[in-house]
């Protein structure tokens, strides 16, 4: 739902008349659903991604205008992080959470020894948490002795799950893909003028933050992972602008009759007639 809120918010900012009005209605509906779900994680993602949109806009400003905004934002985030570290228990208590992030840190501590057993290549795609896999050994760990809940379907951390499945090799490859997407998304957001061009950068930020407490990397039947693959393909196409693809020299007709007329050929390409029109012959 946090991702849907972000998508609709970006569409609403495009100011497309009735479409924007429907998008704003969708934003308020998504916020209502997040509020009714009582999900503190979803609220955290919504607020964090919304707060980053001004930073995205700073990418299109001149250096003189963008630098103060970036410095101010980094200062606010730094002092906010310091305040959260000093008041972590109070903040978590207000969110009805504990310092283990509802048992997540205990799961991570128990999984570290299992990562070391197959450090380089992991246990195979989607195999670790299967009933016939290695999870019964995990549940014998002392960290889980206080739990009276069903076994989890994942590690509640996308990078740990990826390490368990594909080892360090998989983690390095995905990290390289994520960094490459970030660089291309930043380039796209800084060159274009539409609000919709923030979408790849916003999605990459969401993927990075979401995988800290949940797991969606290489997820089966996962819309988030499908969107990541689609955006990766979009960013890697390397399209050439039309002005660069246009011919550098202008063909002319015989006897200096002027440039030959253009027409649309197969595939939408601009071509010139081999002979001038009758009135120029």
N, C-alpha and C positions, 0 to 999 in steps of 0.2 A: 504493500500500500504506500510506503514511503516513495518507492520508485514511480508509482502512478501519480502521486502528488507532484513530484518533480517534473514529469513529462507534461502534465496538464498546465503546470505553472509556466513552463517555457513556451508552450503553444499560446497561452493566454497573453503573454507579453508581446506576441507578434502583431497584435492589434489588427486582426483580420475580420472585424465587424462581428457578425453573428457567431462565427466560429470562436472568436475570443470570449464572447459572452458565455457560450456553452462550456468552454474550457475553464473559465472562472467558477462556474457552477460545479464542474467536476472537481476542482481544487477544494472547494468548501465541503463537498460530499466526502472526498477522501479524508480530509481532516476530521470530519465527524466520525468516520469509521475508525480512524486511528485512535481518536479519543474514546470511543466506545469499546475498542479492543483492549484498552488499558495496557498497551504495550509501551514500556518505557524505551525499549530499543528503537522502535519505529519513530517515536517522538524525537529521540536523539539524532537519528539520521535526517529527519525532516528539517530540524533546526540547523544542523551543521551544513547541509547542502544549500539551504536557503541563505545562510550567512556567507557562503562562499561565492554567491552570484556577483556581488560587487567586485570581488577580486577578478572574476572572469571578465567583467566589463573593463577593468583597468588594463587588460591586455591590448585594448584597441586605442588607448590614449597615448599621447606623446610621453617621452621619458620624464619630462619635467612634471607632468600631471600625475603619471602613474607611480613614480617613485615614492612620494609622500603617502599615498594610499597603501602601497605595499608595506612600507615601513611601519605605518600605524597599525595595519592589520596584524603583522607579525608580532608587534609589541603587545597587542591585546591578547593574541593567542598565547604568547609566552607567559604573561602574568596570569592569565586564566588557568593555564596548566599548573603554574606554581600554587595558585590558590586551591585548585582541586586536589593536588597532592597533600597539602596541609589540612584540608577539610574533607578528605575522601570518605571517611566513615559517616560524617554528617550528611554529605550529599547522597551517599548510597542508602542511608537510613530514610532520607526523605523520598527516595525513589522505591522504597520497600525492597532493597537489594542488600546483599552482604559483600564483604571484601573478596569473596571467591567468585563473584559474578554469577551467582546461583549455581555454584559447583563447577563452573567452567575451568577455573585454574587448577582444581584437583584432577579433572580429566586430563588436562594438558601435562601435568606432572607425571601422571601414570603412563602417558603415551610416549614420553621421551625415551625410556629404555627400549620400547618396541621399535622406535625409529632407528635406534643404533644397531639393531639386529639386521636390518636390511637397509643400510644407510644410503647406498648409491642408487638402487633400482626399485626399492619398495616391495610391497607384497602383491602388486598387480592392480589393475583398474577395478574399482568397486568390489574388491575382494576382502578387504580387511574386516569390515563390519558385518559380513555375512555370518550366519549362524554356524556354518561349517568352517569359518575362518579362525581368526586369532582372538576374537573378542572374549571367549570364556576365560582366557588367561588374563585379560585385562581386568575382568571383574573380580579376580582373586587378589588384586592389588589392595594394599591397606587404605588407599585414598577412597575406595568405594565402599568400605565397610559400614559407613554411616548412611548410605543411600538406601531408600526403600522405594525405588522407582524403576520402571522398565529400562532395559539397556538402551543407550542412545543410538540413533541411526548414523551419527557422524560425530566428529570431535569438537564441533562448535567453533572451529577455526579452519578456514579454507586452506591456509598454507600448511598446517599440520596434516590435514587430510590428504592434501596433494603429496606431501612427503611420504606418508604412509603408503599411498597407492603407487607412485612413480619414482620415489626416492629423490635424491638431490638433483639428479638429471632433470626430472620433471619440474622441480621448483625453479631451477636456473632458466629453463626454457620459457616457463610461464612469466617469470620476472622480466626476462628480456622482452617478451611480447608486450607486457604491461607498460614497461618504460618506453618502448617504441610507440605504442599507442598514445601515451601521454604527450610525447614530443610532437607527434603529428596532430593531435587534437588541439594542443596549444597553438601550433602554427595555423591551423584552420580557424580557430576562434579569433586570432589576432588579425587575420587577413580579410575575413568576411565581415559583413555588416548586419546580417540578420540575427535575431535572437536565437533562432533555431540552430545556428551554428555553434552554440554553446553546448548542444546536446551530447556530442561525443566526449567532451571534457567532463561534463557532469556525470555521465555514465561511468567513465573510468574512475572518477573520484568515489562514486557510490560502490563500485566493485571493490576498490581498495578498502574502504571503511567497513563494508558489510562483512568481508571475510575475516575481520578481526574477531567477531563473536559468533558468526554463523559460517556455513560452508556452502558455496555454490560453484566453486571451480570444477569444471568437468561434470557438473550435475546432470543426472539423468532426468529427462522431462522437465528441465529447468528453463523458464522463460528468460531469467536473468542471464544464463549462460548463452542462450540462443542470441540474445541482444548483443552480448559481448562479441560473439563470433561475427555477427552481421556488421557491427561497427568496425571491427578489425579489418574485415574485407573492404569496407567502404574507405577506410583511411589508407589502405595499402594500394589502392588502385592507381594513384599517382596520375590523375587526369591532367592533361595539358590545356591551358587556357586557349580560347579560340584565337586570340590575337597572336599567340605564338605559333599556333598550328597553321595560320593563314600563309599563303605563298608570299615570299619576300619580293618577288619581281612581278611586274604587271605585264602580261602578254598583250601585244598590239596586233592589229590586223595588218594585212599587206598594204603597202603604199601609204603608210602613216594615217590610216583611216580612223585611228583612235583605239581605245581598249575594247577588247571583245566582250560581248555581254555575258553575264554569268547566269547559270541556271542550276537547279538542284538535281544532282545525280543520284545514283544508288547509294543507300546508306546515309542520306542527308548531306553528302559532301558537295561543296561548291566546285563546279567545273565551268570551263569556258568553251564556247562553241569554236570549232576549228575554222569556221569561216564567218565573216561579218554578216549582218542581216542584209536583205536585198537592197534596202535604200542606201547602203554604204558601198555596194559593189561598183 
